[in-house]
Amino acid sequence: MTSKGIPIKAVKSVEMDAEKTLDTTENSKKRRAPTTTTTSSSSPAKRVAKTATTQGSKKKSSASEQQQPEFQDDGKVRCSWAANPKYPLLQQYHDHEWCTQGGFDRSNRHLFEMLILEGAQAGLSWSTILHKREAYRRSYDQFDYHLIANQYTSPESTNRLLDPESGIVRNRLKIEASMTNARAFVTLLKEFSPDQMALEDTNGFWTFLQQYKKEISPATKKRVQAHIDGKAKGPLEFQTTSAESDRLSADLKKRGFKFVGSTIMFSYMQAVGLEMDEYHHFPSCFLHPLNNKTLD
């Protein structure tokens, strides 16, 4: 499946202004207290108490979200999804993490974190997830998959994550899937890299992923270079799935992983640096490999 001229992060990030967070929409009715009609005769004490409660709620909400960095208006051309001043976290992620050759974190902890975050994004924008990233790290014990697999096993664990104060996407299916995935992740590491099971080991899950890596072909380089030189006709077609993401998805599902469909896996492969074909940075982006001459 392709989307003309828009890479998957942009495809998943449309309607960010209207969307806000899906968990807020899903749970607003449950959280909203019955409304009552108040008049101007309500006591000042009650109004002050209500104001204090509202302000306290706002503080809790802001504390659960990642602080916004300053948007860098440096004149560099970026992928369109990372160029909106309203979303500086997207710009920061784009510049320092997403498809940035040589800058990938291959530790088991990071690869597990991204697996959970990509699954949590389903139906949401990536901006929403980035804003909740620090809350995820706190709620999931810094993505310690050993601890999650062994201790997140009771209804109480699920309820804790479903609590509004967790700050994460409060979707029961996604939360339960994250616990299932932690156990499946540990089992996979035992099978493929029993000596690379520690959180910071870099030859564990990364080694498993190598069988799904696609090399960049000369034809791809030529096609993208034509767009950079302005000689190509029509827009590039950016994929949202690939044969490799299909295979990875099927393999992980057989191993018991949840929320690992092909589209999610293609996005994951891009995020962790496994999918480095033409379907990542726009040809005009300053981080495109051919602009950086790093593919030669």
C-alpha positions in Angstrom: 0.0 0.0 0.0 1.3 3.4 -0.9 0.5 7.0 -0.3 1.6 9.5 -2.9 4.2 11.9 -1.6 3.6 11.3 2.1 5.8 9.1 4.3 4.1 7.0 7.0 4.8 9.4 9.9 2.9 12.0 7.9 0.1 9.6 6.9 -0.4 8.8 10.6 -0.1 12.4 11.7 -2.9 14.0 9.7 -5.7 15.7 11.6 -3.5 16.3 14.6 -5.3 19.6 15.4 -8.7 18.0 15.4 -7.7 14.7 17.0 -6.1 15.6 20.3 -5.9 12.2 22.1 -8.1 9.2 21.4 -8.0 8.1 25.1 -9.5 11.4 26.1 -12.4 10.9 23.7 -12.9 7.3 24.7 -12.9 8.0 28.4 -14.4 11.5 28.7 -17.9 10.2 29.3 -16.6 7.8 32.0 -14.6 10.5 33.7 -17.1 13.4 33.4 -19.1 14.0 36.6 -22.9 14.6 36.2 -23.4 18.3 35.5 -25.6 20.5 37.6 -26.9 24.0 36.9 -25.2 26.6 39.0 -26.4 30.1 39.6 -24.7 33.4 40.5 -25.8 32.8 44.0 -23.3 29.9 44.5 -21.0 30.7 47.4 -17.6 32.3 46.7 -16.0 29.5 48.7 -17.4 26.9 46.3 -16.3 28.8 43.3 -12.7 29.2 44.7 -12.6 25.4 45.5 -13.8 24.6 42.0 -11.1 26.9 40.5 -8.4 25.3 42.7 -9.5 21.8 41.6 -9.4 22.8 38.0 -6.0 24.3 38.3 -4.8 21.2 40.1 -6.1 19.0 37.3 -4.3 21.1 34.7 -1.0 20.8 36.7 -1.4 17.0 36.8 -2.1 16.9 33.1 0.8 19.0 32.2 3.1 17.1 34.5 2.2 13.8 32.7 3.2 15.2 29.3 6.7 15.8 27.9 7.8 19.4 27.9 7.8 21.2 24.5 11.3 22.0 23.2 11.8 25.3 21.3 11.0 25.1 17.6 14.2 25.6 15.6 13.6 28.2 12.8 17.0 27.6 11.2 16.0 27.7 7.5 16.7 24.0 7.0 14.2 22.1 4.7 12.6 19.2 6.6 9.9 16.6 5.9 6.6 18.5 6.0 5.3 16.6 9.0 8.3 17.9 11.0 8.1 21.5 9.8 5.1 22.8 11.7 6.0 25.3 14.5 3.0 24.0 16.5 4.7 20.7 17.0 8.3 21.2 18.1 8.5 17.7 19.5 8.0 16.3 16.0 10.9 18.5 14.8 13.1 17.3 17.6 12.2 13.7 16.9 12.7 14.1 13.2 16.2 15.7 13.6 17.6 13.5 16.2 15.9 10.1 16.1 13.8 9.3 13.0 15.8 7.7 10.1 18.9 9.5 11.2 21.8 7.3 10.0 24.4 6.5 12.6 22.2 7.8 15.4 20.1 4.8 16.2 19.9 3.2 19.7 20.1 -0.5 19.2 19.7 -1.5 22.9 17.0 -4.0 23.8 15.4 -1.4 26.0 15.0 1.2 23.3 13.8 -1.4 20.7 11.2 -2.6 23.2 10.2 1.0 24.0 9.6 1.8 20.3 7.6 -1.4 19.9 5.2 -0.4 22.6 5.0 3.2 21.5 4.4 2.3 17.8 1.6 0.0 18.9 0.1 2.7 21.2 0.0 5.1 18.2 -2.5 3.0 16.3 -5.4 5.4 15.5 -3.5 8.4 16.9 -0.9 10.9 15.7 2.8 10.4 16.5 2.7 13.9 18.1 0.2 12.5 20.7 2.6 9.7 21.6 5.7 11.9 21.8 3.8 14.2 24.3 3.1 11.2 26.4 6.5 9.5 26.0 7.9 10.5 29.5 4.7 9.4 31.1 5.1 6.0 29.3 8.7 5.7 30.6 7.5 6.4 34.2 4.5 4.1 34.0 6.4 1.3 32.4 9.5 1.4 34.7 11.7 2.9 32.0 10.6 0.0 29.7 12.2 -2.7 31.8 10.7 -5.6 29.9 12.0 -8.2 32.5 10.1 -6.4 35.3 7.0 -5.9 33.1 6.9 -9.5 32.1 7.3 -10.8 35.7 5.4 -8.2 37.7 2.7 -6.7 35.4 0.6 -9.8 35.7 -2.5 -8.8 37.7 -5.7 -6.8 37.1 -4.2 -4.2 39.5 -1.4 -3.6 37.0 -3.8 -2.9 34.2 -5.9 -0.7 36.4 -2.9 1.3 37.5 -2.1 2.0 33.8 -5.7 2.8 33.0 -5.7 5.5 35.8 -5.9 9.0 34.4 -2.8 9.9 36.4 -0.7 7.5 34.5 -0.6 10.0 31.6 -0.5 7.3 28.9 -3.1 6.3 26.3 -5.7 4.6 28.4 -6.8 1.9 26.0 -7.3 -1.4 27.7 -6.5 -3.5 24.6 -3.2 -1.6 24.0 -2.2 -1.8 27.7 -2.9 -5.5 27.9 -1.0 -6.0 24.7 2.0 -4.2 26.1 2.2 -6.7 29.0 1.8 -9.6 26.5 4.5 -8.1 24.3 6.9 -7.9 27.3 6.6 -11.6 27.9 6.9 -12.4 24.2 10.0 -10.1 24.0 11.8 -11.9 26.8 10.9 -15.3 25.3 12.3 -14.2 21.9 15.5 -13.0 23.4 16.0 -16.3 25.2 15.6 -18.1 21.9 17.8 -15.9 19.7 20.3 -14.2 22.0 20.4 -15.8 25.4 23.6 -14.0 26.2 22.2 -10.6 25.1 19.1 -10.3 27.3 20.1 -7.3 29.4 18.4 -4.0 28.9 21.4 -2.2 27.4 22.6 -5.1 25.2 22.8 -4.1 21.6 23.0 -7.5 19.9 19.7 -9.0 21.1 16.5 -7.9 19.4 18.5 -5.9 16.9 20.1 -9.2 15.7 16.7 -10.8 15.3 15.5 -7.8 13.2 18.4 -8.1 10.7 16.6 -10.8 8.8 14.0 -8.2 7.8 16.4 -5.6 6.6 16.2 -4.5 3.0 19.3 -3.2 1.3 19.0 0.0 -0.8 19.2 -0.9 -4.5 21.0 1.1 -7.2 17.7 1.6 -8.9 16.3 3.2 -5.7 19.2 5.5 -5.4 18.8 6.6 -9.1 15.1 7.2 -8.7 15.4 9.3 -5.6 18.4 11.2 -7.0 16.2 12.2 -10.0 13.8 13.8 -7.6 16.5 15.6 -5.8 17.9 16.9 -9.1 14.4 17.9 -10.2 14.4 15.6 -13.2 11.7 13.2 -12.1 8.0 13.4 -13.1 5.3 13.2 -10.5 5.7 12.6 -6.8 7.4 9.7 -5.1 5.1 7.0 -3.7 5.7 6.5 0.0 4.9 3.1 1.3 3.1 2.2 4.5 3.9 -1.5 4.3 6.5 -3.7 2.6 7.2 -7.3 2.0 9.6 -7.1 4.9 7.1 -5.5 7.3 4.6 -8.2 6.2 7.1 -10.9 7.2 8.0 -9.3 10.5 4.4 -8.8 11.4 3.5 -12.4 10.7 6.6 -13.7 12.6 5.8 -11.6 15.7 2.2 -12.5 15.7 3.1 -16.2 15.6 5.3 -15.5 18.7 2.3 -14.0 20.5 2.9 -10.3 20.0 -0.1 -8.0 19.8 -0.6 -4.7 17.9 2.1 -5.6 15.4 0.3 -5.3 12.1 2.3 -4.7 8.9 1.6 -0.9 8.9 2.7 -0.6 12.5 5.8 -2.7 11.8 6.8 -0.6 8.8 6.6 2.5 10.9 8.6 0.7 13.6 11.3 -0.4 11.1 11.7 3.2 10.0 11.8 4.4 13.5 14.6 2.1 14.6 16.6 2.4 11.4 15.8 -0.9 9.8 13.9 0.5 6.8 16.2 2.9 5.0 14.8 2.9 1.5 13.4 5.9 -0.4 10.4 5.9 1.9 11.6 8.0 4.7 12.8 11.6 4.5 11.5 13.7 1.7 14.1 14.1 -1.1 14.2 17.8 -0.3 14.8 17.2 3.4 18.3 18.1 4.7 18.5 14.7 6.4 17.8 12.6 3.3 20.7 10.2 2.8 21.4 11.3 -0.7 21.5 14.9 0.3 24.1 13.9 3.0 25.9 11.7 0.5 25.9 8.9 3.1 24.6 6.1 0.8 27.6 6.2 -1.6 
